[in-house]
Amino acid sequence: MVFGTEDIPPGGKIDAHRHPGSDEILFLQNGLAKVNLGDTVREVHAGATVFIPAGTWISAVNTGKEAIHVIYVFSAPGFDEFMRAESVREGEKVVPLTKAEDAAILAKHAHAVIYKEP
């Protein structure tokens, strides 16, 4: 399993993606969001729990006026490795990835996450 947290600023979003190899649960600790789950769209609020079966497209937008604090849980490891590959450690300088570097990371971790093309 993988457990983590994320803060989504007002107007911020979770881009459309799916996780082929694991279920995911999102828990909104506060705020308001519009969530697209497969073919379903719902307005959710503080305390909402969203279950995302493996392979299901998911996206979300913070529609409120405050940052949303989200807890996420995955049923299997994999996404955590993708996040480490795309991130820098606290205190390190942020150097943007090139398109080629980002594409290579996405290809390497396609078993864990696939993003929809814009």
N, CA, C and O atoms as CSV, one atom per row, in Angstrom:
chain,resi,resn,atom,element,x,y,z
A,1,MET,N,N,0.836,-1.186,0.000
A,1,MET,CA,C,0.000,0.000,0.000
A,1,MET,C,C,0.880,1.248,0.000
A,1,MET,O,O,2.045,1.223,0.396
A,2,VAL,N,N,0.270,2.337,-0.461
A,2,VAL,CA,C,0.942,3.638,-0.459
A,2,VAL,C,C,-0.020,4.643,0.155
A,2,VAL,O,O,-1.205,4.658,-0.178
A,3,PHE,N,N,0.488,5.483,1.051
A,3,PHE,CA,C,-0.298,6.508,1.726
A,3,PHE,C,C,0.415,7.829,1.543
A,3,PHE,O,O,1.637,7.899,1.671
A,4,GLY,N,N,-0.344,8.893,1.241
A,4,GLY,CA,C,0.283,10.195,1.093
A,4,GLY,C,C,-0.716,11.320,1.259
A,4,GLY,O,O,-1.912,11.089,1.433
A,5,THR,N,N,-0.213,12.535,1.205
A,5,THR,CA,C,-1.052,13.726,1.311
A,5,THR,C,C,-0.698,14.688,0.191
A,5,THR,O,O,0.403,14.653,-0.360
A,6,GLU,N,N,-1.647,15.540,-0.130
A,6,GLU,CA,C,-1.428,16.567,-1.148
A,6,GLU,C,C,-2.299,17.759,-0.806
A,6,GLU,O,O,-3.420,17.596,-0.325
A,7,ASP,N,N,-1.790,18.958,-1.050
A,7,ASP,CA,C,-2.580,20.177,-0.920
A,7,ASP,C,C,-2.857,20.709,-2.319
A,7,ASP,O,O,-1.943,20.848,-3.131
A,8,ILE,N,N,-4.122,21.004,-2.595
A,8,ILE,CA,C,-4.525,21.519,-3.906
A,8,ILE,C,C,-5.025,22.943,-3.706
A,8,ILE,O,O,-6.041,23.149,-3.042
A,9,PRO,N,N,-4.323,23.940,-4.272
A,9,PRO,CA,C,-4.717,25.336,-4.063
A,9,PRO,C,C,-6.043,25.655,-4.762
A,9,PRO,O,O,-6.473,24.902,-5.636
A,10,PRO,N,N,-6.692,26.759,-4.387
A,10,PRO,CA,C,-7.913,27.152,-5.085
A,10,PRO,C,C,-7.666,27.231,-6.592
A,10,PRO,O,O,-6.703,27.855,-7.039
A,11,GLY,N,N,-8.542,26.595,-7.367
A,11,GLY,CA,C,-8.381,26.546,-8.823
A,11,GLY,C,C,-7.411,25.475,-9.279
A,11,GLY,O,O,-7.329,25.191,-10.474
A,12,GLY,N,N,-6.675,24.876,-8.360
A,12,GLY,CA,C,-5.719,23.824,-8.704
A,12,GLY,C,C,-6.445,22.544,-9.086
A,12,GLY,O,O,-7.636,22.380,-8.818
A,13,LYS,N,N,-5.704,21.643,-9.718
A,13,LYS,CA,C,-6.361,20.428,-10.196
A,13,LYS,C,C,-5.461,19.214,-10.119
A,13,LYS,O,O,-4.238,19.310,-10.016
A,14,ILE,N,N,-6.111,18.082,-10.171
A,14,ILE,CA,C,-5.451,16.796,-10.394
A,14,ILE,C,C,-5.784,16.446,-11.834
A,14,ILE,O,O,-6.945,16.195,-12.156
A,15,ASP,N,N,-4.778,16.424,-12.709
A,15,ASP,CA,C,-5.009,16.157,-14.124
A,15,ASP,C,C,-5.594,14.764,-14.336
A,15,ASP,O,O,-5.364,13.856,-13.538
A,16,ALA,N,N,-6.350,14.606,-15.419
A,16,ALA,CA,C,-6.978,13.326,-15.752
A,16,ALA,C,C,-5.912,12.248,-15.931
A,16,ALA,O,O,-4.964,12.399,-16.701
A,17,HIS,N,N,-6.102,11.154,-15.190
A,17,HIS,CA,C,-5.147,10.052,-15.223
A,17,HIS,C,C,-5.839,8.785,-14.740
A,17,HIS,O,O,-6.975,8.822,-14.267
A,18,ARG,N,N,-5.141,7.670,-14.866
A,18,ARG,CA,C,-5.640,6.405,-14.313
A,18,ARG,C,C,-4.454,5.599,-13.810
A,18,ARG,O,O,-3.311,5.810,-14.217
A,19,HIS,N,N,-4.759,4.666,-12.909
A,19,HIS,CA,C,-3.738,3.796,-12.329
A,19,HIS,C,C,-4.078,2.357,-12.732
A,19,HIS,O,O,-4.987,1.757,-12.160
A,20,PRO,N,N,-3.353,1.797,-13.717
A,20,PRO,CA,C,-3.686,0.460,-14.225
A,20,PRO,C,C,-3.590,-0.648,-13.189
A,20,PRO,O,O,-4.356,-1.611,-13.245
A,21,GLY,N,N,-2.662,-0.530,-12.242
A,21,GLY,CA,C,-2.390,-1.653,-11.353
A,21,GLY,C,C,-2.826,-1.506,-9.912
A,21,GLY,O,O,-2.487,-2.351,-9.083
A,22,SER,N,N,-3.582,-0.440,-9.581
A,22,SER,CA,C,-3.990,-0.317,-8.182
A,22,SER,C,C,-5.253,0.526,-8.054
A,22,SER,O,O,-5.502,1.439,-8.842
A,23,ASP,N,N,-6.039,0.189,-7.038
A,23,ASP,CA,C,-7.169,1.016,-6.646
A,23,ASP,C,C,-6.616,2.212,-5.880
A,23,ASP,O,O,-5.504,2.168,-5.353
A,24,GLU,N,N,-7.413,3.285,-5.827
A,24,GLU,CA,C,-7.013,4.476,-5.073
A,24,GLU,C,C,-8.207,4.974,-4.277
A,24,GLU,O,O,-9.353,4.846,-4.708
A,25,ILE,N,N,-7.931,5.536,-3.128
A,25,ILE,CA,C,-8.944,6.207,-2.323
A,25,ILE,C,C,-8.450,7.626,-2.058
A,25,ILE,O,O,-7.315,7.827,-1.626
A,26,LEU,N,N,-9.316,8.612,-2.322
A,26,LEU,CA,C,-9.042,10.003,-1.979
A,26,LEU,C,C,-9.957,10.402,-0.835
A,26,LEU,O,O,-11.143,10.074,-0.852
A,27,PHE,N,N,-9.427,11.107,0.160
A,27,PHE,CA,C,-10.223,11.638,1.258
A,27,PHE,C,C,-9.978,13.132,1.347
A,27,PHE,O,O,-8.855,13.564,1.605
A,28,LEU,N,N,-11.025,13.931,1.134
A,28,LEU,CA,C,-10.921,15.382,1.241
A,28,LEU,C,C,-11.145,15.789,2.686
A,28,LEU,O,O,-12.230,15.594,3.233
A,29,GLN,N,N,-10.127,16.347,3.295
A,29,GLN,CA,C,-10.247,16.765,4.685
A,29,GLN,C,C,-11.034,18.067,4.824
A,29,GLN,O,O,-11.618,18.338,5.873
A,30,ASN,N,N,-11.046,18.868,3.763
A,30,ASN,CA,C,-11.736,20.151,3.801
A,30,ASN,C,C,-12.020,20.590,2.369
A,30,ASN,O,O,-11.572,19.948,1.419
A,31,GLY,N,N,-12.758,21.673,2.216
A,31,GLY,CA,C,-12.925,22.303,0.920
A,31,GLY,C,C,-14.008,21.716,0.037
A,31,GLY,O,O,-14.818,20.890,0.458
A,32,LEU,N,N,-13.989,22.186,-1.232
A,32,LEU,CA,C,-14.950,21.791,-2.258
A,32,LEU,C,C,-14.199,21.419,-3.530
A,32,LEU,O,O,-13.190,22.037,-3.869
A,33,ALA,N,N,-14.699,20.403,-4.229
A,33,ALA,CA,C,-14.054,19.990,-5.470
A,33,ALA,C,C,-15.072,19.420,-6.441
A,33,ALA,O,O,-16.113,18.899,-6.041
A,34,LYS,N,N,-14.755,19.528,-7.714
A,34,LYS,CA,C,-15.508,18.856,-8.778
A,34,LYS,C,C,-14.657,17.660,-9.183
A,34,LYS,O,O,-13.511,17.821,-9.604
A,35,VAL,N,N,-15.218,16.462,-9.054
A,35,VAL,CA,C,-14.481,15.233,-9.340
A,35,VAL,C,C,-15.098,14.529,-10.536
A,35,VAL,O,O,-16.307,14.301,-10.573
A,36,ASN,N,N,-14.273,14.186,-11.511
A,36,ASN,CA,C,-14.665,13.354,-12.647
A,36,ASN,C,C,-14.120,11.964,-12.395
A,36,ASN,O,O,-12.908,11.775,-12.292
A,37,LEU,N,N,-15.008,10.995,-12.296
A,37,LEU,CA,C,-14.630,9.606,-12.039
A,37,LEU,C,C,-15.280,8.753,-13.117
A,37,LEU,O,O,-16.490,8.526,-13.091
A,38,GLY,N,N,-14.471,8.277,-14.072
A,38,GLY,CA,C,-15.045,7.575,-15.215
A,38,GLY,C,C,-15.982,8.516,-15.947
A,38,GLY,O,O,-15.568,9.599,-16.360
A,39,ASP,N,N,-17.250,8.119,-16.117
A,39,ASP,CA,C,-18.257,8.951,-16.787
A,39,ASP,C,C,-19.095,9.769,-15.811
A,39,ASP,O,O,-20.056,10.418,-16.223
A,40,THR,N,N,-18.749,9.751,-14.530
A,40,THR,CA,C,-19.535,10.419,-13.496
A,40,THR,C,C,-18.832,11.696,-13.040
A,40,THR,O,O,-17.616,11.717,-12.846
A,41,VAL,N,N,-19.618,12.760,-12.873
A,41,VAL,CA,C,-19.097,14.031,-12.354
A,41,VAL,C,C,-19.879,14.354,-11.085
A,41,VAL,O,O,-21.109,14.309,-11.077
A,42,ARG,N,N,-19.161,14.678,-10.016
A,42,ARG,CA,C,-19.793,15.006,-8.738
A,42,ARG,C,C,-19.102,16.212,-8.103
A,42,ARG,O,O,-17.889,16.387,-8.214
A,43,GLU,N,N,-19.906,17.032,-7.438
A,43,GLU,CA,C,-19.379,18.075,-6.569
A,43,GLU,C,C,-19.227,17.424,-5.196
A,43,GLU,O,O,-20.185,16.848,-4.681
A,44,VAL,N,N,-18.056,17.505,-4.606
A,44,VAL,CA,C,-17.811,16.890,-3.305
A,44,VAL,C,C,-17.324,17.954,-2.326
A,44,VAL,O,O,-16.895,19.035,-2.729
A,45,HIS,N,N,-17.395,17.637,-1.047
A,45,HIS,CA,C,-17.040,18.609,-0.010
A,45,HIS,C,C,-16.230,17.926,1.081
A,45,HIS,O,O,-15.962,16.727,1.017
A,46,ALA,N,N,-15.849,18.704,2.075
A,46,ALA,CA,C,-15.062,18.197,3.199
A,46,ALA,C,C,-15.663,16.909,3.726
A,46,ALA,O,O,-16.874,16.808,3.926
A,47,GLY,N,N,-14.799,15.925,3.948
A,47,GLY,CA,C,-15.238,14.628,4.455
A,47,GLY,C,C,-15.548,13.619,3.370
A,47,GLY,O,O,-15.814,12.455,3.670
A,48,ALA,N,N,-15.519,14.040,2.111
A,48,ALA,CA,C,-15.834,13.122,1.009
A,48,ALA,C,C,-14.727,12.086,0.839
A,48,ALA,O,O,-13.540,12.393,0.945
A,49,THR,N,N,-15.144,10.865,0.576
A,49,THR,CA,C,-14.231,9.783,0.252
A,49,THR,C,C,-14.556,9.327,-1.160
A,49,THR,O,O,-15.712,9.037,-1.466
A,50,VAL,N,N,-13.553,9.260,-2.021
A,50,VAL,CA,C,-13.746,8.854,-3.406
A,50,VAL,C,C,-12.958,7.571,-3.636
A,50,VAL,O,O,-11.736,7.556,-3.487
A,51,PHE,N,N,-13.654,6.491,-4.001
A,51,PHE,CA,C,-12.995,5.229,-4.334
A,51,PHE,C,C,-12.817,5.171,-5.845
A,51,PHE,O,O,-13.770,5.374,-6.597
A,52,ILE,N,N,-11.594,4.894,-6.286
A,52,ILE,CA,C,-11.254,4.873,-7.698
A,52,ILE,C,C,-10.728,3.475,-8.040
A,52,ILE,O,O,-9.583,3.154,-7.718
A,53,PRO,N,N,-11.547,2.642,-8.688
A,53,PRO,CA,C,-11.070,1.308,-9.062
A,53,PRO,C,C,-9.903,1.391,-10.056
A,53,PRO,O,O,-9.820,2.331,-10.846
A,54,ALA,N,N,-9.029,0.424,-10.008
A,54,ALA,CA,C,-7.891,0.373,-10.933
A,54,ALA,C,C,-8.386,0.550,-12.363
A,54,ALA,O,O,-9.409,-0.013,-12.753
A,55,GLY,N,N,-7.644,1.345,-13.142
A,55,GLY,CA,C,-7.955,1.549,-14.552
A,55,GLY,C,C,-9.010,2.602,-14.837
A,55,GLY,O,O,-9.318,2.850,-16.002
A,56,THR,N,N,-9.579,3.233,-13.806
A,56,THR,CA,C,-10.638,4.228,-13.984
A,56,THR,C,C,-10.037,5.624,-14.101
A,56,THR,O,O,-9.167,5.997,-13.314
A,57,TRP,N,N,-10.502,6.399,-15.086
A,57,TRP,CA,C,-10.025,7.774,-15.251
A,57,TRP,C,C,-10.543,8.633,-14.114
A,57,TRP,O,O,-11.708,8.531,-13.730
A,58,ILE,N,N,-9.675,9.482,-13.574
A,58,ILE,CA,C,-10.014,10.378,-12.467
A,58,ILE,C,C,-9.381,11.742,-12.721
A,58,ILE,O,O,-8.256,11.833,-13.213
A,59,SER,N,N,-10.107,12.786,-12.384
A,59,SER,CA,C,-9.553,14.143,-12.346
A,59,SER,C,C,-10.354,14.921,-11.314
A,59,SER,O,O,-11.471,14.534,-10.970
A,60,ALA,N,N,-9.792,16.011,-10.822
A,60,ALA,CA,C,-10.479,16.825,-9.820
A,60,ALA,C,C,-9.992,18.261,-9.923
A,60,ALA,O,O,-8.850,18.527,-10.296
A,61,VAL,N,N,-10.899,19.190,-9.577
A,61,VAL,CA,C,-10.574,20.616,-9.556
A,61,VAL,C,C,-11.051,21.188,-8.231
A,61,VAL,O,O,-12.177,20.928,-7.807
A,62,ASN,N,N,-10.198,21.964,-7.578
A,62,ASN,CA,C,-10.579,22.658,-6.348
A,62,ASN,C,C,-11.460,23.832,-6.744
A,62,ASN,O,O,-10.979,24.789,-7.350
A,63,THR,N,N,-12.746,23.770,-6.407
A,63,THR,CA,C,-13.692,24.825,-6.754
A,63,THR,C,C,-13.951,25.782,-5.594
A,63,THR,O,O,-14.766,26.697,-5.713
A,64,GLY,N,N,-13.271,25.575,-4.489
A,64,GLY,CA,C,-13.468,26.410,-3.312
A,64,GLY,C,C,-12.485,27.557,-3.227
A,64,GLY,O,O,-11.736,27.832,-4.164
A,65,LYS,N,N,-12.504,28.222,-2.081
A,65,LYS,CA,C,-11.673,29.406,-1.858
A,65,LYS,C,C,-10.476,29.133,-0.963
A,65,LYS,O,O,-9.723,30.050,-0.638
A,66,GLU,N,N,-10.293,27.869,-0.559
A,66,GLU,CA,C,-9.160,27.509,0.297
A,66,GLU,C,C,-8.463,26.283,-0.284
A,66,GLU,O,O,-9.051,25.535,-1.065
A,67,ALA,N,N,-7.219,26.088,0.102
A,67,ALA,CA,C,-6.495,24.887,-0.328
A,67,ALA,C,C,-7.192,23.661,0.247
A,67,ALA,O,O,-7.612,23.664,1.404
A,68,ILE,N,N,-7.313,22.616,-0.562
A,68,ILE,CA,C,-7.890,21.359,-0.102
A,68,ILE,C,C,-6.750,20.467,0.362
A,68,ILE,O,O,-5.746,20.325,-0.336
A,69,HIS,N,N,-6.899,19.869,1.531
A,69,HIS,CA,C,-5.943,18.905,2.050
A,69,HIS,C,C,-6.501,17.519,1.737
A,69,HIS,O,O,-7.562,17.141,2.233
A,70,VAL,N,N,-5.784,16.775,0.917
A,70,VAL,CA,C,-6.232,15.467,0.449
A,70,VAL,C,C,-5.318,14.380,1.000
A,70,VAL,O,O,-4.097,14.529,1.026
A,71,ILE,N,N,-5.923,13.299,1.432
A,71,ILE,CA,C,-5.189,12.085,1.788
A,71,ILE,C,C,-5.471,11.077,0.680
A,71,ILE,O,O,-6.613,10.929,0.245
A,72,TYR,N,N,-4.429,10.383,0.223
A,72,TYR,CA,C,-4.647,9.348,-0.783
A,72,TYR,C,C,-4.007,8.038,-0.339
A,72,TYR,O,O,-2.979,8.019,0.338
A,73,VAL,N,N,-4.649,6.947,-0.743
A,73,VAL,CA,C,-4.169,5.615,-0.422
A,73,VAL,C,C,-4.266,4.770,-1.690
A,73,VAL,O,O,-5.299,4.767,-2.359
A,74,PHE,N,N,-3.191,4.056,-2.020
A,74,PHE,CA,C,-3.169,3.124,-3.145
A,74,PHE,C,C,-3.087,1.706,-2.621
A,74,PHE,O,O,-2.446,1.449,-1.602
A,75,SER,N,N,-3.742,0.779,-3.320
A,75,SER,CA,C,-3.768,-0.619,-2.884
A,75,SER,C,C,-2.467,-1.351,-3.197
A,75,SER,O,O,-2.233,-2.443,-2.679
A,76,ALA,N,N,-1.622,-0.764,-4.036
A,76,ALA,CA,C,-0.350,-1.401,-4.397
A,76,ALA,C,C,0.700,-0.325,-4.636
A,76,ALA,O,O,0.357,0.789,-5.032
A,77,PRO,N,N,1.967,-0.636,-4.406
A,77,PRO,CA,C,3.021,0.340,-4.672
A,77,PRO,C,C,3.186,0.575,-6.170
A,77,PRO,O,O,2.718,-0.213,-6.992
A,78,GLY,N,N,3.850,1.656,-6.503
A,78,GLY,CA,C,4.133,1.989,-7.888
A,78,GLY,C,C,4.067,3.489,-8.108
A,78,GLY,O,O,5.013,4.082,-8.627
A,79,PHE,N,N,2.942,4.120,-7.712
A,79,PHE,CA,C,2.794,5.551,-7.909
A,79,PHE,C,C,3.814,6.327,-7.083
A,79,PHE,O,O,4.259,7.400,-7.491
A,80,ASP,N,N,4.180,5.794,-5.935
A,80,ASP,CA,C,5.177,6.450,-5.089
A,80,ASP,C,C,6.523,6.558,-5.802
A,80,ASP,O,O,7.225,7.559,-5.661
A,81,GLU,N,N,6.882,5.530,-6.567
A,81,GLU,CA,C,8.139,5.563,-7.317
A,81,GLU,C,C,8.085,6.623,-8.421
A,81,GLU,O,O,9.074,7.312,-8.674
A,82,PHE,N,N,6.929,6.752,-9.076
A,82,PHE,CA,C,6.741,7.800,-10.081
A,82,PHE,C,C,6.892,9.176,-9.439
A,82,PHE,O,O,7.579,10.041,-9.983
A,83,MET,N,N,6.253,9.386,-8.280
A,83,MET,CA,C,6.334,10.678,-7.605
A,83,MET,C,C,7.777,11.008,-7.218
A,83,MET,O,O,8.199,12.158,-7.339
A,84,ARG,N,N,8.528,10.022,-6.760
A,84,ARG,CA,C,9.939,10.265,-6.420
A,84,ARG,C,C,10.736,10.665,-7.660
A,84,ARG,O,O,11.601,11.538,-7.592
A,85,ALA,N,N,10.443,10.026,-8.790
A,85,ALA,CA,C,11.177,10.324,-10.028
A,85,ALA,C,C,10.862,11.726,-10.541
A,85,ALA,O,O,11.708,12.348,-11.183
A,86,GLU,N,N,9.668,12.233,-10.272
A,86,GLU,CA,C,9.241,13.548,-10.774
A,86,GLU,C,C,9.516,14.673,-9.774
A,86,GLU,O,O,9.309,15.842,-10.099
A,87,SER,N,N,9.972,14.349,-8.583
A,87,SER,CA,C,10.087,15.336,-7.510
A,87,SER,C,C,11.539,15.594,-7.117
A,87,SER,O,O,12.460,14.907,-7.560
A,88,VAL,N,N,11.711,16.611,-6.268
A,88,VAL,CA,C,13.013,16.870,-5.647
A,88,VAL,C,C,12.834,16.775,-4.140
A,88,VAL,O,O,11.733,16.964,-3.623
A,89,ARG,N,N,13.903,16.485,-3.452
A,89,ARG,CA,C,13.847,16.415,-1.997
A,89,ARG,C,C,13.690,17.819,-1.416
A,89,ARG,O,O,14.105,18.807,-2.021
A,90,GLU,N,N,13.088,17.885,-0.241
A,90,GLU,CA,C,12.896,19.161,0.422
A,90,GLU,C,C,14.240,19.872,0.567
A,90,GLU,O,O,15.238,19.279,0.977
A,91,GLY,N,N,14.239,21.151,0.220
A,91,GLY,CA,C,15.445,21.956,0.331
A,91,GLY,C,C,16.326,21.942,-0.906
A,91,GLY,O,O,17.220,22.779,-1.037
A,92,GLU,N,N,16.086,20.996,-1.826
A,92,GLU,CA,C,16.873,20.959,-3.065
A,92,GLU,C,C,16.306,21.958,-4.068
A,92,GLU,O,O,15.120,22.286,-4.039
A,93,LYS,N,N,17.174,22.432,-4.954
A,93,LYS,CA,C,16.755,23.362,-5.993
A,93,LYS,C,C,15.866,22.631,-7.000
A,93,LYS,O,O,16.172,21.515,-7.420
A,94,VAL,N,N,14.763,23.275,-7.380
A,94,VAL,CA,C,13.849,22.703,-8.367
A,94,VAL,C,C,14.378,23.046,-9.757
A,94,VAL,O,O,14.479,24.216,-10.126
A,95,VAL,N,N,14.709,22.017,-10.512
A,95,VAL,CA,C,15.157,22.184,-11.893
A,95,VAL,C,C,14.114,21.494,-12.773
A,95,VAL,O,O,13.971,20.273,-12.713
A,96,PRO,N,N,13.379,22.263,-13.593
A,96,PRO,CA,C,12.330,21.664,-14.417
A,96,PRO,C,C,12.875,20.551,-15.316
A,96,PRO,O,O,13.979,20.645,-15.854
A,97,LEU,N,N,12.077,19.505,-15.462
A,97,LEU,CA,C,12.437,18.411,-16.367
A,97,LEU,C,C,12.230,18.854,-17.808
A,97,LEU,O,O,11.341,19.654,-18.098
A,98,THR,N,N,13.039,18.339,-18.692
A,98,THR,CA,C,12.796,18.573,-20.114
A,98,THR,C,C,11.627,17.694,-20.545
A,98,THR,O,O,11.255,16.764,-19.829
A,99,LYS,N,N,11.047,17.980,-21.708
A,99,LYS,CA,C,9.952,17.143,-22.219
A,99,LYS,C,C,10.424,15.708,-22.405
A,99,LYS,O,O,9.673,14.768,-22.142
A,100,ALA,N,N,11.662,15.532,-22.855
A,100,ALA,CA,C,12.210,14.187,-23.062
A,100,ALA,C,C,12.378,13.454,-21.732
A,100,ALA,O,O,12.063,12.268,-21.636
A,101,GLU,N,N,12.875,14.155,-20.702
A,101,GLU,CA,C,13.035,13.536,-19.378
A,101,GLU,C,C,11.680,13.131,-18.802
A,101,GLU,O,O,11.527,12.034,-18.266
A,102,ASP,N,N,10.692,14.031,-18.919
A,102,ASP,CA,C,9.355,13.744,-18.405
A,102,ASP,C,C,8.735,12.562,-19.147
A,102,ASP,O,O,8.132,11.688,-18.524
A,103,ALA,N,N,8.877,12.528,-20.455
A,103,ALA,CA,C,8.338,11.417,-21.259
A,103,ALA,C,C,8.987,10.092,-20.866
A,103,ALA,O,O,8.308,9.067,-20.805
A,104,ALA,N,N,10.287,10.103,-20.600
A,104,ALA,CA,C,10.985,8.882,-20.198
A,104,ALA,C,C,10.487,8.384,-18.840
A,104,ALA,O,O,10.318,7.181,-18.641
A,105,ILE,N,N,10.254,9.307,-17.912
A,105,ILE,CA,C,9.736,8.923,-16.597
A,105,ILE,C,C,8.328,8.354,-16.730
A,105,ILE,O,O,8.012,7.330,-16.124
A,106,LEU,N,N,7.482,9.012,-17.519
A,106,LEU,CA,C,6.121,8.511,-17.730
A,106,LEU,C,C,6.132,7.125,-18.363
A,106,LEU,O,O,5.351,6.260,-17.965
A,107,ALA,N,N,6.999,6.903,-19.337
A,107,ALA,CA,C,7.081,5.591,-19.986
A,107,ALA,C,C,7.547,4.524,-18.999
A,107,ALA,O,O,7.012,3.415,-18.983
A,108,LYS,N,N,8.532,4.851,-18.186
A,108,LYS,CA,C,9.061,3.890,-17.214
A,108,LYS,C,C,8.021,3.500,-16.163
A,108,LYS,O,O,8.035,2.381,-15.652
A,109,HIS,N,N,7.116,4.434,-15.843
A,109,HIS,CA,C,6.143,4.201,-14.777
A,109,HIS,C,C,4.716,4.026,-15.291
A,109,HIS,O,O,3.758,4.234,-14.546
A,110,ALA,N,N,4.571,3.642,-16.568
A,110,ALA,CA,C,3.233,3.452,-17.160
A,110,ALA,C,C,2.441,2.355,-16.459
A,110,ALA,O,O,1.215,2.323,-16.567
A,111,HIS,N,N,3.111,1.462,-15.749
A,111,HIS,CA,C,2.405,0.436,-14.970
A,111,HIS,C,C,1.693,1.049,-13.761
A,111,HIS,O,O,0.785,0.440,-13.196
A,112,ALA,N,N,2.113,2.268,-13.363
A,112,ALA,CA,C,1.579,2.896,-12.159
A,112,ALA,C,C,0.628,4.048,-12.455
A,112,ALA,O,O,-0.328,4.265,-11.711
A,113,VAL,N,N,0.880,4.796,-13.541
A,113,VAL,CA,C,0.026,5.956,-13.855
A,113,VAL,C,C,0.108,6.271,-15.347
A,113,VAL,O,O,1.175,6.215,-15.959
A,114,ILE,N,N,-1.058,6.604,-15.911
A,114,ILE,CA,C,-1.146,7.036,-17.306
A,114,ILE,C,C,-1.987,8.299,-17.316
A,114,ILE,O,O,-3.116,8.305,-16.827
A,115,TYR,N,N,-1.428,9.385,-17.883
A,115,TYR,CA,C,-2.140,10.655,-17.973
A,115,TYR,C,C,-2.787,10.774,-19.338
A,115,TYR,O,O,-2.232,10.323,-20.340
A,116,LYS,N,N,-3.985,11.393,-19.375
A,116,LYS,CA,C,-4.646,11.682,-20.643
A,116,LYS,C,C,-3.888,12.790,-21.344
A,116,LYS,O,O,-3.362,13.707,-20.714
A,117,GLU,N,N,-3.845,12.686,-22.651
A,117,GLU,CA,C,-3.240,13.770,-23.437
A,117,GLU,C,C,-4.154,15.001,-23.337
A,117,GLU,O,O,-5.378,14.870,-23.350
A,118,PRO,N,N,-3.562,16.180,-23.237
A,118,PRO,CA,C,-4.402,17.400,-23.135
A,118,PRO,C,C,-5.230,17.636,-24.383
A,118,PRO,O,O,-5.980,18.611,-24.451
